[in-house]
Amino acid sequence: MSTSRPLIGITSYVEPASWVVWRNIPAALVPHRYVRQIQQAGGIAVLIPPMSEPTEAEAAVVLERLDGLLLAGGVDVEPSRYGQQPAPTVQAPRPERDASELALVQRAVQLDLPLFGVCRGMQVMAVAAGGALVQHLPDKIGSTDHSPGPASYGQTAIRIASDSRLASVLGERVDACCYHHQGVATHPGYNAIAWASDGTLEAMEAPDARWRVGVQWHPEVGSDARLFERLVAAARD
């Protein structure tokens, strides 16, 4: 194992932001919690802004400079990406971010680059593999437990399959902060490995990859750094 600090790309998004005297300026941003977790885990964080109409070659150019990729959370993936019409509850799409992250994931899979998806990131991984999403979980499970209100995390007890690689990091149970009204319905090439008590899929992994894991919760919230440490370790190997 090398002692160098691996370079971890974190996907970001363009949203209106305000600072000092500037108001509602389009900015490429990501919550700093992701950056801090990667840094504290021993990696160097690099933000990746959305690319406009990215090609496979452009995705390759980005990834050849990285040792690992982290897909951050965010708004809903546009349903047309998985062959569905949008439900009324679906958030306004971010086409450039969708296109950019899907291209990056597809190339990362080809390279077997260590890949970790958080919330939306897990959903992007599923869609990139040809899977589909549940557009509004409350319609399926009858509650808003996974996203109780604006900027309010739900507390979810999650059961993890004992024979999964995720369990080797976290054990068979974890209490997590969730903030998602969508979920993964199908996930070709990935094993379902963790569930909430209501049956919602909360994590998936590619068993033959170096490290390719998606979780539906937000591990960047709080002090448990084990998943970020595992990503950085896989990127360093």
Secondary structure, DSSP 4 states (H G I P E B T S, - for coil): ---SPPEEEEE-EEEEEEETTEEEEEEEE--HHHHHHHHHTT-EEEEEPPPSS--HHHHHHHHTT-SEEEE---SPPPGGGGT-PPPTTPPPP-HHHHHHHHHHHHHHHHHT--EEEETHHHHHHHHHTT-EEES-HHHHHS--TTS-BTTBPEEEEEEE-TTSHHHHHH-SEEEEEE--S-EEEE-TT-EEEEEETT--EEEEE-TTSSSEEEESS-TTSSS--HHHHHHHHHHH-
